[in-house]
Amino acid sequence: MNQYYIYRLEHGLSAAEQRAADQRIGELAEALADVRSAVAHSLRRRLGVLKALGRADRTRKEAGVAAAALAGH
């Protein structure tokens, strides 16, 4: 192993390097939160569309039953 890497393992990061690493991790966490939010929003919209389709289908069936009852069938 290279002497530089051994030194780095023993002594860790400098304060500036640690701040830069913390900044990168914060940016990554923010990006992941944005992706998670976008995916959740997309799923909620799609679920809403599916629910609306189910309600429309159920309403049509109920209207057909009511029309048949009014017609005396």
N, C-alpha and C positions, 0 to 999 in steps of 0.2 A: 504494500500500500504506500502511496506517496506520502512523504512527510507532511505536506501541507494539509492533506485530508485528516491525518492523525491529529495534527494540531487543532484543526477545526472541530473534530469530534470531542476533543478534550476541553476546548475553551468556548464552544458555542458561537453564537452570532454576536456581532457588535451591536450597539444600541441602534445605529442607523439601519443595519441589516434587519434587525428584529422589527423595527417600525415599518420597513418596506414589506416584510413578510406579513405583518399584521394587516397592512393596507390591502395587499393582494387577497388575503383570506376574507377580509370584509367585503371587498368587491365581488368575490366569488359567492359569498353568502347572499349578497343583495341580488345578484343575477339569478341564483337558484330560487330565491323567494319570488322574483318576477315570473320565472317560468312556472313555478307551482301555482301562482295566482292565475296566470293565463290559462293553464290547463284546467283548473277548477272552474273558471268562468266559462270556458268552452263546454265542459261537461254539463254545467248547470243549464246552459242555453239548449243543448241537445236534449237533455231530459225534459225541459219545458216544452220543446217541440213535440216530443213523443207523448207527453201527457195531453197536449192539446189535440193531437191526432186521435188519441183514445177517447177523449171527451166528445169530439165531433162524431166519431163512429157510434158511440153509445147514444148520443142525442138523435142521430138519424134512425137508429133502431127503435128508440122509444117513440119517435114521431110516427114511424110506420105502424107500430102496435096501436098507438092512439087513433090513427086514421082508420085502421081496420076495425077498432072497437066502435068508432062513430058510424062507420058504414054498416055496422050490424053483423059483422062476420065473426 
